[in-house]
Amino acid sequence: MNQTSVEPTERTMLMTVFGWVMLAFGALSVFISGLSLVAFNIMTKEGNGELWPEDELAQLPEAAAMMIENLDTYMLVMLVSSVLMALAGFGVIKRKDWARLLSMALLAASIVATLVLTGLGFQVTGGSSPEGALFSARFLALVNITQALLSSVLHGWIIWKLNRPEVRGEFVAQQKESH
């Protein structure tokens, strides 16, 4: 059997659970992201269009200032990716191959975003802390790095699993049934 031809296989509970988890977390994330975007817009309208006073923003580490200045863009990206996650979850439940591919793309993007944001977070907490809080900042950085690595490994494993012939076969079987 070559890479492009995959034999149809039976549905597995793993893919059903994966689809429902993506759908549930996607829907919850749409709700939270939507509320966050509304709250952000209310806060910036009350603050004359700025979330953080410009003079205080200049005193923050560069990474922190960049994160705050682009918070609206970050929240919009979170909303769009949440909608895509819910859509992918629904498609995985229905065993649509586009949903399997979309899930892999979202997981890969999540790995990149997690590692980049962890790096930015480390720049924010590292070095700029007073001596008394240095241990807390280092501990927080260690926890964040550990979480980022574990999350990345888990997402990588799911991408690998979604690309296995037996899982791809579940989606091929669904395509053949619907034609």
HELIX and SHEET records of a PDB file:
HELIX    1   1 MET A   13  GLU A   46  1                                  34    
HELIX    2   2 GLU A   54  LEU A   57  1                                   4    
HELIX    3   3 GLU A   62  GLU A   69  1                                   8    
HELIX    4   4 LEU A   71  ILE A   93  1                                  23    
HELIX    5   5 ASP A   97  THR A  125  1                                  29    
HELIX    6   6 GLU A  131  ALA A  133  5                                   3    
HELIX    7   7 LEU A  134  LEU A  162  1                                  29    
HELIX    8   8 PRO A  165  SER A  178  1                                  14    
END                                                                             
